[in-house]
Amino acid sequence: METLTLLGSGIWAAASDPMMLLAILIGALVGLLIGALPGLGPTAGVAIMLPVAVGFEPVVALAMLAGVYYGAMFGGAVTSILLGIPGDAPSVMTVIDGYPMAKQGKAGQALGMSVYASFVGGLVGLVGLTLMAQIFSRYALMFGPVEMTALMILSLSLVTVLGTNDRLKSFISLGLGLWIGTIGLDQIMGGPRFTYGSSILLEGIDFSLIAVGMFGLGQMFLALEEGPASRVDMASYSYRSMMPRWIDFIKCRAALFTGSIIGFVVGVLPGAGATAATMMAYATAKKMSKEPEKFGTGAIEGVAAPEAANNSASYGNMVTLFTLGIPGSATMAVMMAGLLMLGLQPGPRLFEQQSEFVWTLFGTFYIGNLLLVFITILLVPILAAAVFVSRGLLFAMVIGVVVYGIYGINLSLDDLLVMAAFGVLGYVTSKLNYPTVPLILGVVIGPMLELGVRRSLITSRGDFSIFLGSSISVFLLVCTVIILVLPLFRRFRHSRALSTEQSA
């Protein structure tokens, strides 16, 4: 009952503030556009808007950044269905049945289901976030420095193992991120580290420069290599065709429910992400269907399941950020940077010390999720047409906004040079197929992990057994070992089975 009261007051506070509503609208519109543009995605969108948003009040700024995030999740389905080109990685599964539906003259039906599935998935994710946040924040108060250190080690392990199939590249990427996080003055001793005599690096590298460079500039450089979309067939689209049909809801009810639940659960796991959630939801929907053979040829359940999972996962990602102060994805790392730049420390204390802020922010999520249904339906033709705008022109305008925002933070040209350097790094890592999520989380979590380890060892006078003195930390460290060893065990069994077959 207390949760409902707090949530109700948060929704009312958000709905009664015109500035808050404007921030939600702007964030959602920007997110829809970025989600619809192939090559970009929610992380790039949030990173691009970060220097703009931090000039506002904390709740307004976070409402805008969150609007970009879930707006991009909505918008990714537009080009997936109309062009067969996923707007971002989680939209890949929507292409499988969404594009065949468009070619069959059912573009409006597919777009309509994607919008309503996104709303349902978002609503389920929001309810899960509201309930889980309260529970997590209470139990998280039991976590001291030792337990938090073990939890951060587990999170980085999950991100590295679950993020990609090439675990060596994941560990290299993570190591690079951890190293970047150490640049600047030593947190304990105060001496310079890896500054190479440069005064620019003495205070470390501002995370906003890394995020905007790698996910903003880097992804735009990569997208410029892709050719323009060939054409859009809008003949089967109309506003009326996007209106909900009860027969579609009845047919997709199981896919919507399972997709939403899978999306939220997978979204809570650090490193798993929305892409894994959509794949699992699609596979589950196909397995549960009475006509699995229709999947891949234009089954509407094949649109409903991944879109519901996609948006539910976006709110699942927020659980660990707000309750434990640990981002579980690259987008959440950028959101965390926004919180820190606004002077807010995410974690269990946030619910105690900034209760009004948290619940008002959650209120903006509910309003934004509902608002996106209407503006997505209204703006589908514009979003589809935006694909044909010259990327050189479009990205030039975006880069102008980014440069203005970054320069405006500290009025420093050095910041622009650092951002450009990370833009090149983001481009190179993407071209070489090195995952950026472990790198970016290494930058964020690395300094916190180092501080936790060193403070614990100072307390214990160098005795590492302090990390085994708590049942919670022991459990988390055992889970870490299992996560790291299990893939090696599976590989050993697979190679042994192959050798046995060859010898037979």
N, C-alpha and C positions, 0 to 999 in steps of 0.2 A: 504493500500500500504506500509505503514511504517513497518507493521508486516511482510509482505513478504520479504522486504529488510533485516530486522534484521534476519529473519529465514534463508534466503539465505546465508548471511554472516556467520551465525553460522554453517550451514551445510558445507560450504566451509572450515571454520577453522578446523572443526572436521575431514573432509575427507583429508585435506592436512597435518595432523600431524600423522606420523607413530605410535608414542607412544599412541595416542588416539585410533587409529584403533586397536592396539594390546590390549589395555585395554577393548575395546568393545568386541573383539573376546574372550578373556579370560573369561570375565564376562558372556558372552552368553553361552560358553561351560560349565562352572561350573554350571550355572543356568539350562541348559538342563539336566545335569547329576543329579542334586539335585531334579529337578522336576520329573524325571523319577523314582527316588527311593521312594517307598512307605514309608510313615511315616515322611518324611521331606517335606519341602515346601519353598516358596519364603522367608518367614520371617526367617526361620532357615538358608537358604542359604546366605542371606544378612548379618545376624548376624555373621555367621562363617567367611565371607570374610571381615568383618568390620576392624578387627585389621590388616589385610594385606593391605587393600586399603588405610588406612590413612597415610601410608608412602609415598604416591605419591602426585603429584600436585593436587590441589582441583578438577579441571575439570576431570582429568584422574581418580582420585579416585571415584568420583561420577558416571562417565561413566561406570566404572567397576561394582559398586554396582547396578546401574540401569540395566546393562546387566544381572546380576544374577537374578534380579527381573523378568524382562519380559522373560528371558530365561527359568526360572522355570515355568512360565505360559505356554510357548510352550511345555515344556517337560512333563508336567503332563498328557498329552493326550496319550503318547506312551504306558505306562503300562495299562492305562484305556482301551485302544482298544485291545491290544494284550493279556493282562492277565485278564482283568476284575477287575483290582485292581487300584483304583484311586491313582495317585501320590501325590495329596494333596486334600484338601476339595473342592475347586472349580471344580475339575475334576470329582466329583461324578456323575454329570448329563451326562457327556460324556460316562460313562460306559453303561448307559441304552440302547443306540442304537449302540454305537461303538463296544462293545464286541459281540453283536449278529451279526453285520456285519462281524467281523473277523471270527466267527464260520461258517458263510455262504460262506467263501472264498473271502470276500471283504475287507481284512485287508488293502491292499494297497490303495483302494479307500477311506476307512475311514480315514486312516492316512493322505492321501493327502488332503482331505477336512479339516481335523483339522488344518493342516499347513496353508492352504490358508485362512481359516476362522480366524485363529489367526492373520494373516497378515492384513486382511481387518479390523478386530476389532481393532487391534493396530493402524492402519492408521487413522481410524475414531476417536479413542481416542486421538491420537496425534494432529489431527486438532482441536479437541475440547479443548485440553490442551493449544495449541498455541493461540487460539482465546480467551478463557476464562481467561487465565492468564493475558493478557493485560487488559481486562475489570476489573477483580477482583482486580488487583494491583492498578488501578486508584481509584476505590471506597474504597479500603481498607485504603487509606491514610486519609479518613474521620474518621477512627476509632481511638479514644483516649484510655486511660487506662480504662475508665468506659465501653466503648463499647466492648473492647477486653475482659474484664472480663466477661461480659454477654455472649459473643460469646463462650468463653471457657466453661462456665457453660452449655450452650446449647450443645456443642460438647460432653462433658462428659455424659450428659443426653441421647443423641442419641446413643452413644456407649453402654451405660448400658442397655437401653430399647431394641434396635434393635439387639444387639449382640447375645442374646440367649433367649430361652423361660423361663428359670429359672432366673427371675429378682432378686431374693434374693441373689443368688450366684454371680450375676453380681455386685450388690451393695457391697457385702462383698469383692469381688476381687478389685473393685474400691477403697474401703476404705483402703485395704492393700497397694495398689499402692500409694495412697495419703500419707499414713504414711511413707512408704519407702522414698518418695520424701522429707520428712521433716528431715530426718536423717542428722546430720552435724551441721554446724554453722548457727544460725539464720541469715536470709538474711538482716534483719533490725537492730536488736539489737546486733548481733554478738556473742551471747552466745551459748554453745553447747546444742544440743537437741538429745535425744535418742542415745547418744554415749556410755553410760554405762562405762565411764572411759577409753574407747579405743581410742588411738591416730589414729588408722587406719580409724575410722569413722568420724574424725573431719572435713574432707573436703567433707563429703558425700560419696555416693557410685557412682562410675563412671557408667554411663548408659551402656557403652559398656560391662561391666562385667555382668550386669543384662540381657542384650539382648542375649549375647553369651551363658550365663549360662542357661537361661530359654528356649530359642528357639533353641540353638545349642545342648548343652549337654542334656537338658531335653527331647527334642524330639528324640534324638538318644537313650537315655535310654529306652524310651517308644517303639521305633521301634525294639529294640533288642528282645522284647517279642514276636514279630510276627514271624511266621515260614516263610521259603523261598517259593517263588512262585513255583508252581508245574511244569509247562512247558510253552513253547512258541511255538505256531504253526505259523511258518513263511512261510509255503508252499504257501500261497496266496499273499505273499509280494514280490514285485520286484520294482526296481526304476521306471520302465515303468508304473507300476500300480498306482504309486503316481502322475503321470503327470496329469495336470488339464484337465477335460473334460467339454466342454461347456454345455452339457446337465445337468451336476451336478450344474454348476453355475446358469443356468436358473431356475432349480428346487429349488435352495436354496437362490435365490436372496432376497426374502422377509425375510427369516430367518436370513440371514447375516445382512441386513439393520436394522431390528428391534432389533436383538440381540446386535449389535454394539451401537445403540442409548440407549437402556435400560442399557447396561453395563456402559456406560459413566455417565449417569444421576445417577444411583444407586451408582457408584463408588465415585462420588463427595460427597455423604452423609456420614458423619462420622459414623462409626460403622456398616453400611449396608454390605459393603465388596463385594468381587467378588463372594462368594458363593451364596448370596442372588440374585445377578445379574444373575447368570447362571440359577437359579431356575425360576426366572421370565421370562427370555428369552426363556427357554425351554417350559414353560407353554403357553407363547404367540405364539410361533411357532406351537405348537400342536393345539391351538385354531384357528389359521389362516389357517391351512392346509386343503386341500380338502380331504385328506385321514388320518384323525387323528388316525384311528384304527391301522395304521402301526407303530405308535410311540411305542417304547418299543420292537419292533421285528426286528429292523434294518433299520430305516428310516434315510437317510443321512442328512435330515434337523435337526434331533435330535442330530447330531454331530456338524453341522454348527452353530446353534444358541448359545449353551452354550460356545463353543470355541471362537466365536466372542465376546460374552459378557464378558467372562473371561479376555481377553486381553484389551478390551476397558476400562473395570473397573480399570485395573492396572494404566492407565494414568489418569483416572478420580480421583483416589486417590491422585494424585500428585498436583491437582489444589489447594486445601486448604493448603497443605504443603508449596508450593513455594510462594503463594500469601498472606496468612494470618499467616504463621508460626505455623499452627496447624495441626498435623498429624491426619488423619482420620482412620488409621488402624495401626496394630502392625508393619507391614513392613515399613510403612511411619515413624513410630516412630524411628525405627532403622536407616532409611535413614536420619532423622533429627539429630540423634546422630552423624552420619558421618559428616554432615554439620557443626555442632557445634564443633566437634573435629578438623575440618579443619579451624576453625576460622571464619565461615560464619554464619550469623543470618538469617534464612529464614523469609520471610515476604515481605510486599510491598516495603520496602526500598532496598531490594535486587535487584529489577529491576532498581532502580535508581543508586545505588552505584556500583553494579556488573553486569551491563547490558551485557557486553561481555561474562562473565562467564555463565549467564543464557542462552543466545541464543546459545552459543557453546554447552552447555549441552543438550539443546533441539535438536540441530543438531545431536548429538550422538544418540539420541533416534530414529530419522528417519533412520539413517544408520544401527543401530542395528536391527530395525524391519525388514528391507529388508534383512540384512545379515542372520538373523535367518531362513528365508525361505530355503536358500541353505544349510546351515550347518545342519538343522534338517533333511532334506531329505537325506543328505549324511550319517548322523550318526545314523539313526534309528536302524540298526542292532546292533551297539555297545551299544546304550542306552538300548535296550531290553536285551542284554546279560549281562549288568552291574547288572541287578536284581539278577543274579545267583552268583555273587561274594559274598563270605562269608561276612555277615554284621560285624562280629567281626573284620575281617581284614580291611574292608573298613572304618568302623568307627574309628578304631585305628589310621589309617592314618589321618583322619579328625581331631581327637582329638589332634594328634601331631602338626598339623598345627595351631589349635586354641591355644594350650598352648604356642607354640613359638610366635605367634602373640600377645597374651595378655601379656606375660612376657616381650616382646620387647618394649611395650609402656612405662612402667615406671621401668622396671627391678626389679619388686617387686614380691616376693613369696606370699605376702599377697593378691595381686590381684588374684592369682590363687586359693587361698582358698575361697575368696569371690565368684568367678565365680563358683567354685564347689558347694558352698552352694546354689546358685541360680539355678544350674542345678538340684539339689535334689528338690528344691521348685517347679521348672517347672514340674518335673516328678510327684510329689505328686498332684499338682493342676490339672494336666491332668487326672490322675487316678481317682480323685474325681469329675471330670467333672466341675471344676471351670474354667470359661473362662479366658484366659490370656490377652485378648485384653484390657479389662477395667483396669486390673492391670498395664500393661505396659504404657498405656496412662495416667493413674493416676500418675505414676512416672514422666513422661515427662511434662504433663500439670500442675500437682499439684503445683510445685514451682512457675511457671509463674502465676498461678491463685492466689496463696497466696500473691505474690508480688503485683499483680494488686489490690487486695482487700485492702491490708494494706496501700498501697500508696494512694489509693482513700480516705480511711477513715482518713488518716493523713491530707490530703488536706482539707477534710470537717470537721475535728475535731470530728470524731466519728459519724457523721450524715449519716445514711444509705440511706437517701433520695437522696443522690448524684447519686445512681444507677437508680433513676427514673427521673433524670433531663435531660435525652436525649431520644428522640423519638426512636432512633435505639436500645438503651439498653432496653427500655420498651418493644419494639416489640420482641426482642430476649428472654427476661425473660418471657413474656406471652407465647411464643412458648414452652419454657422449661416447664412451668406449664402444658400446654396442653399435652405435650409428656408424662409427669409423671402421670397425672391424667387419661388420656384416657384409658390406660389398666385397671386401677381400675374400671372405669365406665363400661367397657365391661364385666369385671368379675362379677360385681354386677348384670348387666342385665342378664347374662347367668345363674347365680345362682337363680335369681328371676324367670326366665323362667322355670328352672328345678323344683323349688318348686311348681310353678303353675301347671305343668304337673302332678306332683306326687299327689297333692291335688285333681286334677280332676279325 
